[in-house]
Amino acid sequence: MTNRTLSVPEIHCGHCKESIEGAVGEVQGVERATVDIDASTVEFEFDGADGTFTAIVNAIEEVGYEVPGQ
């Protein structure tokens, strides 16, 4: 498993946390996803595949949050 952290500057509340964790958690190959509201980050553990990483970024963007630099 691979651990990664993404900066998502628009995270600011519990709703953001729930939306992103839910979306990322549904991506096949993701073991866990945790949002840190104070740091505006998403940390996740996944199978390490490039396709899974792309799907994670897409899932975050699909629920309305920009992932800068990705």
FENGILIN-V457022 format. One record per helix or strand of 2 or more residues. SS is the DSSP state (@ for helix, = for strand). FROM is the first residue (numbers start at 1). TO is the last residue. If there is no record, write none. Layout:
ss: [SS	SS]
from: [FROM	FROM]
to: [TO	TO]
//
This chain:
ss: [=	@	=	=	@]
from: [2	14	30	41	50]
to: [7	25	36	46	62]
//
